[in-house]
Amino acid sequence: MTLLPDLHADIDASSPASPGTRRSLTAQLVDALRAQIDTQELKAGSRLSTEAEMVQRFGVSRTVVREALSRLQAAGLVETRHGIGTFVCEAGMSSLLRLDPADVAGSIDALAILELRISLETESAGLAAMRCDATRLATMRTALADFSRSVSEATDTVSPDLRFHMEIAYATNNRYFVEIMEHLGTRMIPRTRITATPIPRDQNAEYLMRVNREHEQIADAIERGDADSARTAMRLHLINSRERLRRAQAASE
């Protein structure tokens, strides 16, 4: 891949970045990569540099790189394949997610719940990787299979989505995770809180399958007993959900 110019040549890379600076650097990295995708300098199917390569090349932190990639994934521009890398997607969902103005209040509530879930479920995924047994893992896989079938049949995907996340809570063997998740119920799933502008069936299916691939990466890490990877996969999934919702909000303004 063609390397990008240094994003912050005038900033001392050895100094810790403030939150505002980090957001600025993230936005610059997102814009630079998006420009390469828009001009097809990075074509569909192209593999992006690794996280470590971007950190070294641009002199930014891993947090900046991860946030930038998460925003690009949420926009449907790139997709991370576990153990392989991050690749440019075919033209997808970036301009399709919209909110009816009447639903913005509901989407703000959904964002607040996602913030809670990022902290809660990131750790629950790690505990599940350490404590999950074969029976519980099988129920997770069944939920994912049901999600995939629901996409193919254009039926409700909320129920299997919720079941998958609840199975992870059960796998922690900590009843307090389960109680909090049960209290949230279907409010956990952002698409139950808002009414999005209708998306063509094939494109909606592509979006939902991308969501389920994120689920599969979480399940794969739990099955391997890899707590750190499970936490990372869950955090990425929920951050992507948050960014998808934020983009829908921005598009409705």
N, C-alpha and C positions, 0 to 999 in steps of 0.2 A: 504494500500500500504506500501511496505517496505521503510522506510525512508533512504535517502541518507546520506553519511557522510557530515560533515560540509565543505562547499566549500572554506571557507577562514578563517580558524581558526586563522591564523596568522595576520589577518587584523582587525584593530580596527573598529568594526561595528558602533561605535558612531561617527566616522569621516566621513564627506561627501566624497563620492567616486568621483574621477576625471572621466572625460569621458572615458579615457583609461582604468582605473580600472574597470569601469562599464562594458565596452565591454568585458574585460577579464572575469569578473564574469558571464556575460551572456553566453559567450562561454563555460565556465565550466559547468554551469547549463544545457545548451543544450546538451553537450557531455555526462553528467551523465545520463540525462533522455533518451537520444538516446541509450545509452548502455543498459539500463534496457529494452527498447523496443526491441533492436536487440537480446538480450539474452532471450527474452520472460519472463523476470521477471515481466514485465508489459505486459500482453497479450492483444490482440485485444479486445476492449470492456471494458477494465479496466478503472476505473475513477481515474484521478490524484488527488493529494491533492489540496485543494482550494488555491487560491492566498494568502489568509491570512495565511494559514498553512505553505506554502512555505516561506513566508517572515519571519515568526517566526522560522521555523526550520533551515533555511540556513543563517539567519542574513543578508539578502540582501534587497534592496529596492523593492517596488512594480514595479518600472520601470524595474529593472533587470528581475523580474519574468515575466512581461508582454512581454518584448522583447524576452525572451527565448521561451515563449509559442507561440509567433507570428512566430518565426523562425521554430518551430516544425510544426505549422499549415501550413505554406507556403511549407514545405517539404512534406506535406501530411501524417505526422506521427500521429498527434492528431487533434481532432475537438472539438470546443467549442459549446455546446448547451445551448442557452440562458436560464438562470434560473435554470439550472441543473448542469452543470460542464463541465470539459474538459476530453475527453475520447480518448483512443488509437484507431487509425483507423486500418482497415484491410490493408494488404500490398497494397500500393498505388502508388502515383506519385513520390516518392522521387528520383527514378533513371530514370525517363522518360523524364523530361524536358531538352531539348537540344537546342542550337542555332547553326545555320550554321555560321561559322566564318565570312562570309560576312555580317551577320546581327548584329554583335556586336555593330557597330556604331549606328545603329538604336535603339538598346536596351539601349544604354547609354542616348540617347535623351529621350527615354520613362521613364527612371529612373528620369531624371530631371523634367519631367512633373509630375510624381507621387509625387515628393517632394513638388511641388507647390500644387497639389491636396490635400495632407494631411492637409496642413494648411487651404486651402480654403474650402474644402468640410466638414471637421470636424465641422467647425462653421456653415456652411449652413445646416447641418443635425440638429444641435441644434435649429436653428431658425425655420426650417421646423416643428419640433416637437411642437413649441409654436404657429405657425401660420397656419398650414396646415388645410384645410377644408375637408369634406367628399368627395367632387368631385375630388379634387386633389389626395387624398389618393387612390381613386378608380383607377385613371389612373396609379398610381405607381403599384398597384396590378396587373393591366392588363399587364404592362410591364414585371413583374416578371412571370406571367403566360405564356406570349409569349416566354420569355427566356426558361422556362422549356419545352414548346412544341418544340421549335427549337432544344433543346438538344435531345429530343426523336426522332425527325425527321432528325437529323444530318444536319440541315440547319444553316444559319447564326445566331449567337447569339449576334453579335456586335450591331445591331440596337436596340434590346430591352434593352441591357445593357446600351447603351448611353441614351435611352429614360428614363430609371429609374433615372439615375443621373441628367438628365435635369429636370425631374419632381420635384426633391428635390430642385433644384435651383429656379424653379418657385414658389415653396411653401414658400420660404423665403419672398416673396413679396418685394424683393429688386432687381431692374433691373440690378444692377451692377454684382451681382452673375451670372445672366442669360447671360449677355453680355460676361463675361470672359469665361464661359462654352461654349457658342456658338462659340467663337473665337477658342477655343481648338478643338472643334468638335470631330471627330473620333480619333484624336491623343490622346485623353484621355484614350482610351482602349489599353493597352499594346500589346495585341495580333494582333492589326492592324499595329504595327510598326515593327514587327519582323516576321520571318518565322521559326517556330519551326520544329524540326525534327518530322516527322509523328508519332503520338501516336495511338495505337490501338483504334478502335472506342469505345469499352466499357470502356476503361480506360480514354479516353478523355471525355466521358460523365460523368464519376464519378468526374473528375476534375471540369468540368463546373457546375455540380450540387452543388459541394462544394462552388464554387463561388456564386451561386445563393442563397444558404442557408445563406451566409454572407449578401447578399442583404436583405433577408427576416428578419434577425435580426434587420437591420436598419429600415425597414418598420414597424416592430412590435413596436419598441421604438417610432417612430414618431406617430403611431396610438395611443399609450398610452399617448402621450403628454409628454414623459419623455426626456427632452432635454439632460440631462447628459448621459443617456444610449444611445441616438441617436448619440451623439458625440463620445462616446467610441466605438460603433459598427462600425461607419464609419471609424474612425481612424484605428481600427483593420483590417477592410477590405482592406484599402489602404496600410497599412503596410504589410499585407500578400501578396498583389499584388507585392509590391516592393521586398519582400524577394523571392517570386517565380521567379521573373525576375533575381534577383541576383544569385540565384541557377542555373538558366539556363545559365547565363553568365559563372559562374565558371565551369560548366560541359563542356562548349565548349572550355575551355583552354587546 
